[in-house]
Amino acid sequence: MSEEKRPGLPEGYEPAKVWKWETESGGRFAKINRPIAGATHEKDLPVGKHPFQLYSLGTPNGVKITVMLEELLALGHKGADYDAWLINIGDGDQFSSGFVAANPNSKIPALMDHSGAEPIRIFESGAMLVYLAEKFGALYPQDPTGKAECLSWVFWQMASAPFLGGGFGHFYAYAPIAIEYAIDRYTMEIKRQLDVLDRHLAENTYMCGDEYSIADIAIWPWYGALAKGQLYGSAEFIECHTYKNVNRWADAIAAREAAQRGRIVNRTWGEKNLAERHDASEIDAALAAEPEAAE
Ligand SMILES: N[C@@H](CCC(=O)N[C@@H](CS)C(=O)NCC(=O)O)C(=O)O
């Protein structure tokens, strides 16, 4: 950095020569943010009876994988059956030695495939979608053009969502102070992203044309929720109803049974939820349960 003080820095604040981790930054997730990786405590991950063991939470990144697994089961791929264990990131479960062995990046979701001789770990939700699509030959175009389009949108989602969650969501809803510059910067970017999707979905039923694919499963939990006004209380601020094609597409996916099943798994909040899933019947029961009457 140059020696000159940048204009606009708050009075009394000068970045130190070397940054030190001395205080919590404040904000909703300050307690779990650390500048170092690795485990904080020894604890193995539990292993259930199914071929796939998912360690996750029902946030958009987690929902991608439970929707994918439910779609595969709906297609008749019994080998996609799974146990979904709750990882409570607010309590630091992602820093256990077992979780770090499954995902050195300490973020949900983490997936283990126990169907072979040795367990295989997969981390990063985009990698999981491609791994599962290839393993079961499903929800993934096979022709080179279709595959290129599908992979492009999956990677688009993985590259774009941090601007939505870590940028817009953080500064609009979670930061301890409202910084106009940061909110403007990220609002501009996520509105641009929504417009990218809206223009594409004006010409395409799904992200890769007529066929529903892992590109839709990657994008829907984030941008479907955003366009339906379900993220960060930002519906009016970003005029989410104006993205008509994204709304049409989001409604079509929300109507799918697998999406309705997958979205409640590893969820501990909201009207319908299921903290852990070890059998399909648990989702049936959670979906059929009457919401608890308000006190
Ligand atoms: N690129 C990763 C992002 C995963 C991610 O950011 N997970 C968040 C929850 S949505 C998390 O586990 N945060 C906990 C932490 O940062 O300690 C993926 O798609 O798998």
The ligand as an SDF file (V2000), in Angstrom:
LIG
                    3D

 20 19  0  0  0  0  0  0  0  0999 V2000
  -17.7390  -22.5240   -2.0190 N   0  0  0  0  0  0  0  0  0  0  0  0
  -18.2470  -23.2720   -0.9070 C   0  0  0  0  0  0  0  0  0  0  0  0
  -18.8720  -22.3150    0.0510 C   0  0  0  0  0  0  0  0  0  0  0  0
  -19.3770  -22.9920    1.3030 C   0  0  0  0  0  0  0  0  0  0  0  0
  -19.7550  -21.9930    2.3850 C   0  0  0  0  0  0  0  0  0  0  0  0
  -19.4770  -20.7850    2.2680 O   0  0  0  0  0  0  0  0  0  0  0  0
  -20.3600  -22.4990    3.4700 N   0  0  0  0  0  0  0  0  0  0  0  0
  -20.7210  -21.6440    4.5930 C   0  0  0  0  0  0  0  0  0  0  0  0
  -22.2220  -21.7720    4.9050 C   0  0  0  0  0  0  0  0  0  0  0  0
  -23.2240  -21.3950    3.5060 S   0  0  0  0  0  0  0  0  0  0  0  0
  -19.9940  -22.1090    5.8490 C   0  0  0  0  0  0  0  0  0  0  0  0
  -19.8570  -23.2800    6.0850 O   0  0  0  0  0  0  0  0  0  0  0  0
  -19.5040  -21.1680    6.6590 N   0  0  0  0  0  0  0  0  0  0  0  0
  -18.8720  -21.4750    7.8920 C   0  0  0  0  0  0  0  0  0  0  0  0
  -17.5920  -20.7270    8.1110 C   0  0  0  0  0  0  0  0  0  0  0  0
  -17.2620  -19.8740    7.2690 O   0  0  0  0  0  0  0  0  0  0  0  0
  -16.9250  -20.9880    9.1040 O   0  0  0  0  0  0  0  0  0  0  0  0
  -19.2400  -24.3200   -1.4070 C   0  0  0  0  0  0  0  0  0  0  0  0
  -20.0340  -23.9700   -2.3080 O   0  0  0  0  0  0  0  0  0  0  0  0
  -19.2110  -25.4790   -0.9630 O   0  0  0  0  0  0  0  0  0  0  0  0
  1  2  1  0
  2  3  1  0
  2 18  1  0
  3  4  1  0
  4  5  1  0
  5  6  2  0
  5  7  1  0
  7  8  1  0
  8  9  1  0
  8 11  1  0
  9 10  1  0
 11 12  2  0
 11 13  1  0
 13 14  1  0
 14 15  1  0
 15 16  2  0
 15 17  1  0
 18 19  2  0
 18 20  1  0
M  END
$$$$
